[in-house]
Amino acid sequence: MAAEADSMICISQAVADELDGWLSEHEVVRRPGLRLEVLHHGADISGPVPDAEQDTDLLKQIASRPSFLMVGTIEPRKGHLQTLDAFEKLWADGVDAQLVIVGNEGWKPLPENERRTIPRIVQRLSNHAERGKRLLWLTGIDDATLQQIYLASACLLSPSEGEGFGLPLIEAARYGLPLLVRDIPVFREVAGERAAYFGGMSGDDLARAIREWLAARAEGTHPQSVGMPWRTWQHNVLDLLTLVQPPASPTALSLAGTAAPASATASSTAQESTAVPAQPRAFDADAAAHASAGAAGSTSAGPTAAASAATSPTSASPMSAGAAGTTEAAA
């Protein structure tokens, strides 16, 4: 794909950096002038935040003590084992915190021997002595219930070891839920100063970070997520169209002063009135770094774009989601 595409569109700068590094490491032939573009995911989470409800036993339980919420499919890279180790240590030390995990078991179609740590995670969650008490594993949760879980929780916990973007951070911020996340580039890119960060891979490392976060919360000094920026899918599409437009031909440039039909002018004006100005970030592929997210490409006689494509968990590529290729015909 890199040999054919004019540009590769990545869902974050972190993905673009990783993709460039992967291409360089594997000495992949690139088309001259190949560009790596950055286009953040959209998030259609506008509208009023619902009032918090605590009229169910589940929501009452979540709100009864500081609850750390994890949202996402059960997968090896999501940090569930480290999190369980951390909370077992906290509980043993008398810390009355709660762990709430919302997410279904992942990679179920794969043979057991290809599912890596998932069976062990599921076994620990299913048989844990604290399940139903201070450990809640919730599956099949609808959007309305998830909204109320966000509102009842104390903190979004994201210990994921690798992400292409990090949409749960934006969802949590919409509800004013503070963030405690692993210190990886994409989370810094998405959350900036509106999150607390932790490092280390052991349960002790995360337990220490949770203690520090709880202490900061008690003092009112923990980072607040309110005000985190995001883009809607409408803005995402408008920016994508800007990125894939072919260069204007000399003929088109010479006709630039010609009056456009009234209908076309009205359409253009309407679009300009509603669109957030596109802010794509591009850099020469020879200057940057490998994607934790997958790549997909397309070639045709005109400008085309491939949507972000996720590879299977067993793909030989180190990229799981996050890059798309575009190829344009010469004017």
Wavefront OBJ file of the C-alpha trace (Angstrom):
o trace
v 0.000 0.000 0.000
v 2.763 2.476 0.872
v 4.210 1.953 -2.597
v 0.920 2.970 -4.278
v -0.739 5.547 -2.022
v -0.277 9.307 -2.177
v -1.190 9.546 1.493
v -1.979 7.346 4.472
v -4.547 8.698 6.914
v -4.042 7.829 10.576
v -6.487 8.274 13.454
v -3.894 9.935 15.715
v -0.417 11.416 15.618
v 0.730 8.491 17.766
v -0.445 6.065 15.080
v 1.261 8.123 12.358
v 4.538 8.075 14.294
v 4.329 4.320 14.861
v 3.377 3.654 11.250
v 6.313 5.643 9.936
v 8.648 3.778 12.264
v 7.247 0.417 11.179
v 7.631 1.279 7.504
v 11.231 2.334 8.100
v 12.074 -0.677 10.265
v 10.801 -3.087 7.623
v 12.310 -1.097 4.755
v 8.952 -0.834 3.011
v 9.131 0.844 -0.402
v 7.196 4.110 -0.342
v 5.726 6.058 -3.183
v 7.708 9.288 -3.671
v 6.083 12.093 -1.703
v 3.988 9.723 0.437
v 2.277 11.753 3.175
v 1.121 10.559 6.580
v -1.966 12.539 7.541
v -3.670 12.729 10.946
v -7.457 12.727 11.270
v -8.931 12.124 14.722
v -12.006 9.952 15.123
v -15.342 11.659 15.431
v -17.479 11.319 18.537
v -21.204 11.944 18.203
v -21.902 12.489 21.881
v -23.541 15.891 21.679
v -26.772 16.754 23.405
v -27.591 17.366 27.061
v -25.963 15.196 29.697
v -28.714 13.198 31.403
v -29.435 13.649 35.079
v -27.734 11.113 37.313
v -30.049 8.345 38.432
v -29.449 6.030 41.349
v -32.777 4.274 41.405
v -31.453 0.805 40.616
v -29.477 -1.519 42.846
v -26.593 -1.495 40.351
v -26.229 2.287 40.267
v -26.626 2.559 44.021
v -23.834 0.034 44.484
v -21.513 1.851 42.057
v -22.144 5.190 43.778
v -21.723 3.763 47.284
v -17.893 3.930 47.216
v -15.200 5.317 44.873
v -15.671 3.260 41.702
v -13.011 3.004 39.016
v -14.604 2.306 35.649
v -12.997 0.428 32.766
v -14.846 0.452 29.424
v -13.883 -1.804 26.517
v -13.721 -5.351 25.241
v -11.719 -7.867 27.261
v -8.464 -8.111 25.277
v -4.834 -8.858 26.227
v -3.583 -5.294 25.706
v -6.253 -3.621 27.854
v -4.467 -4.127 31.162
v -7.080 -6.181 33.015
v -4.581 -8.516 34.701
v -2.501 -5.633 36.059
v -5.691 -3.948 37.241
v -6.895 -7.059 39.078
v -3.485 -7.389 40.740
v -3.653 -3.746 41.810
v -7.135 -3.932 43.284
v -6.409 -7.186 45.104
v -3.510 -5.402 46.790
v -5.658 -2.362 47.599
v -8.423 -4.503 49.056
v -5.933 -6.490 51.129
v -4.621 -3.190 52.495
v -8.101 -2.035 53.464
v -8.734 0.461 50.650
v -12.485 0.548 50.065
v -12.512 1.174 46.323
v -14.552 -0.588 43.683
v -13.624 -1.844 40.209
v -16.343 -1.736 37.551
v -15.545 -3.363 34.198
v -17.959 -2.824 31.293
v -17.084 -4.941 28.272
v -17.715 -8.247 26.595
v -15.204 -11.039 26.205
v -13.133 -10.473 23.069
v -11.689 -12.672 20.326
v -14.273 -15.416 20.967
v -14.204 -16.835 17.397
v -10.489 -17.667 17.709
v -9.166 -21.053 18.870
v -8.395 -21.080 22.589
v -4.646 -21.317 22.030
v -4.696 -18.064 20.007
v -6.595 -15.985 22.565
v -3.474 -15.303 24.627
v -4.375 -14.015 28.106
v -8.133 -13.676 27.551
v -9.089 -17.074 29.070
v -7.069 -16.253 32.202
v -8.663 -12.815 32.494
v -12.161 -14.273 32.107
v -11.430 -17.012 34.634
v -10.212 -14.513 37.230
v -13.164 -12.199 36.682
v -15.748 -14.978 36.726
v -14.477 -16.712 39.851
v -13.198 -13.765 41.864
v -14.165 -13.681 45.536
v -15.091 -9.985 45.200
v -17.313 -10.410 42.146
v -20.673 -8.830 42.805
v -19.227 -7.027 45.826
v -16.325 -4.693 45.044
v -15.724 -6.164 41.566
v -18.442 -5.752 38.939
v -18.056 -7.215 35.448
v -20.944 -5.980 33.321
v -21.657 -7.307 29.812
v -24.361 -6.469 27.292
v -24.812 -2.969 28.720
v -26.925 -0.599 26.600
v -25.992 3.034 25.961
v -28.502 4.510 28.419
v -27.237 2.310 31.251
v -23.612 3.069 30.366
v -24.381 6.782 30.594
v -25.662 6.297 34.131
v -22.635 4.172 35.048
v -20.346 7.002 33.901
v -22.290 9.414 36.108
v -22.207 7.103 39.147
v -18.476 6.320 38.922
v -15.612 8.252 40.488
v -12.939 7.807 37.808
v -12.349 6.306 34.375
v -9.394 3.928 34.566
v -7.639 3.130 31.283
v -4.537 0.959 31.757
v -4.432 -0.070 28.091
v -0.937 -0.775 26.784
v -1.727 0.390 23.268
v -4.528 2.295 21.559
v -5.122 3.933 18.213
v -7.214 6.716 19.705
v -9.030 6.337 23.048
v -12.707 7.207 22.617
v -13.717 6.222 26.199
v -11.601 9.151 27.453
v -13.730 11.562 25.428
v -16.960 9.854 26.494
v -15.946 10.060 30.156
v -14.976 13.720 29.823
v -18.396 14.524 28.471
v -19.869 13.339 31.768
v -17.237 15.158 33.795
v -15.656 11.891 34.937
v -11.990 12.289 35.942
v -9.386 10.174 34.144
v -6.546 7.960 35.396
v -4.799 6.535 32.342
v -1.577 4.875 31.309
v 1.089 7.298 30.154
v 1.170 6.431 26.452
v 1.506 8.955 23.600
v -2.026 8.658 22.246
v -3.609 9.343 25.650
v -1.403 12.424 26.048
v -2.544 13.498 22.585
v -6.249 13.055 23.372
v -6.414 14.141 27.014
v -3.458 16.495 27.477
v -3.484 18.002 30.963
v -7.042 16.827 31.656
v -5.998 13.404 32.960
v -3.799 11.842 35.634
v -1.169 9.472 34.228
v 0.654 6.449 35.580
v 3.542 4.265 34.429
v 4.794 0.786 35.221
v 3.434 -2.648 34.402
v 3.032 -4.243 37.836
v 0.030 -4.365 40.110
v 2.047 -2.451 42.707
v 2.660 0.365 40.204
v -1.039 0.792 39.490
v -2.063 0.371 43.145
v 0.315 3.205 44.034
v -1.177 5.417 41.305
v -4.711 4.725 42.530
v -3.743 5.605 46.100
v -2.203 8.860 44.890
v -5.271 9.663 42.813
v -7.601 9.017 45.765
v -5.461 11.296 47.955
v -5.532 14.045 45.315
v -9.291 13.647 44.965
v -9.732 14.033 48.726
v -7.782 17.291 48.503
v -9.582 18.444 45.363
v -6.330 18.585 43.367
v -6.895 15.765 40.863
v -7.053 16.774 37.153
v -10.498 17.568 35.798
v -11.591 16.229 32.419
v -14.196 18.922 31.755
v -13.507 20.879 28.573
v -11.672 18.171 26.657
v -12.104 18.967 22.922
v -13.406 16.501 20.373
v -14.727 16.473 16.822
v -18.048 15.133 15.559
v -18.220 12.581 12.752
v -19.592 15.326 10.497
v -16.437 17.353 11.064
v -14.366 14.202 10.568
v -15.931 13.625 7.136
v -15.461 17.251 6.089
v -11.804 17.079 7.097
v -11.432 13.776 5.246
v -12.810 15.351 2.069
v -10.266 18.150 2.435
v -7.447 15.637 2.745
v -8.391 13.554 -0.297
v -9.237 16.356 -2.728
v -6.934 16.086 -5.776
v -4.781 19.122 -6.620
v -6.500 21.644 -8.884
v -5.516 21.318 -12.537
v -4.101 24.313 -14.488
v -7.389 24.479 -16.415
v -9.401 24.675 -13.205
v -7.106 27.386 -11.869
v -7.538 29.460 -15.031
v -11.308 29.300 -14.585
v -11.191 30.244 -10.916
v -12.678 33.684 -11.598
v -15.653 32.337 -13.578
v -18.973 32.778 -11.809
v -20.394 29.555 -10.416
v -24.060 28.587 -10.889
v -26.299 29.955 -8.153
v -27.102 26.486 -6.814
v -23.419 25.610 -6.457
v -22.683 28.896 -4.683
v -25.524 28.313 -2.222
v -24.321 24.793 -1.505
v -20.781 25.991 -0.875
v -21.960 28.785 1.401
v -24.132 26.409 3.397
v -21.243 24.035 3.901
v -18.916 26.814 5.024
v -21.447 28.010 7.595
v -21.639 24.661 9.382
v -18.185 23.176 9.027
v -15.438 23.470 11.595
v -12.303 24.487 9.672
v -10.286 21.414 8.811
v -7.051 21.122 10.703
v -5.277 18.122 9.164
v -1.691 17.650 10.208
v 0.620 16.268 7.563
v 4.291 15.486 7.563
v 6.630 13.916 5.094
v 6.802 10.179 5.575
v 10.590 10.326 5.429
v 10.713 12.432 8.594
v 8.487 10.700 11.125
v 7.584 6.887 12.962
v 4.705 2.688 13.276
v 1.190 2.168 13.878
v -0.491 0.492 16.788
v -3.339 0.629 14.365
v -3.943 -1.064 11.030
v -3.471 0.184 7.519
v -5.737 -0.182 4.505
v -5.298 1.202 1.019
v -7.078 1.621 -2.297
v -6.103 2.505 -5.851
v -8.392 3.808 -8.583
v -8.565 6.172 -11.526
v -9.752 9.002 -9.288
v -9.383 10.202 -5.696
v -10.372 7.420 -3.296
v -10.149 6.857 0.421
v -10.198 3.681 2.459
v -11.780 3.746 5.893
v -9.720 2.725 8.912
v -9.374 -1.047 8.738
v -8.789 -3.299 11.706
v -6.750 -6.431 11.184
v -7.457 -9.636 13.054
v -5.726 -10.247 16.387
v -3.505 -12.812 14.686
v -2.416 -10.569 11.843
v 1.297 -10.539 11.118
v 1.160 -6.747 11.061
v 1.812 -4.970 14.372
v -0.971 -2.545 13.511
v -4.497 -3.331 14.716
v -6.429 -0.242 13.571
v -5.835 3.311 12.610
v -4.443 4.009 9.140
v -6.006 4.261 5.715
v -4.431 4.901 2.331
v -5.511 7.213 -0.453
v -4.410 7.210 -4.071
v -5.103 10.018 -6.523
v -4.812 10.034 -10.300
v -2.482 12.595 -11.800
v -4.286 15.705 -12.927
l 1 2 3 4 5 6 7 8 9 10 11 12 13 14 15 16 17 18 19 20 21 22 23 24 25 26 27 28 29 30 31 32 33 34 35 36 37 38 39 40 41 42 43 44 45 46 47 48 49 50 51 52 53 54 55 56 57 58 59 60 61 62 63 64 65 66 67 68 69 70 71 72 73 74 75 76 77 78 79 80 81 82 83 84 85 86 87 88 89 90 91 92 93 94 95 96 97 98 99 100 101 102 103 104 105 106 107 108 109 110 111 112 113 114 115 116 117 118 119 120 121 122 123 124 125 126 127 128 129 130 131 132 133 134 135 136 137 138 139 140 141 142 143 144 145 146 147 148 149 150 151 152 153 154 155 156 157 158 159 160 161 162 163 164 165 166 167 168 169 170 171 172 173 174 175 176 177 178 179 180 181 182 183 184 185 186 187 188 189 190 191 192 193 194 195 196 197 198 199 200 201 202 203 204 205 206 207 208 209 210 211 212 213 214 215 216 217 218 219 220 221 222 223 224 225 226 227 228 229 230 231 232 233 234 235 236 237 238 239 240 241 242 243 244 245 246 247 248 249 250 251 252 253 254 255 256 257 258 259 260 261 262 263 264 265 266 267 268 269 270 271 272 273 274 275 276 277 278 279 280 281 282 283 284 285 286 287 288 289
l 290 291 292 293 294 295 296 297 298 299 300 301 302 303 304 305 306 307 308 309 310 311 312 313 314 315 316 317 318 319 320 321 322 323 324 325 326 327 328 329 330 331
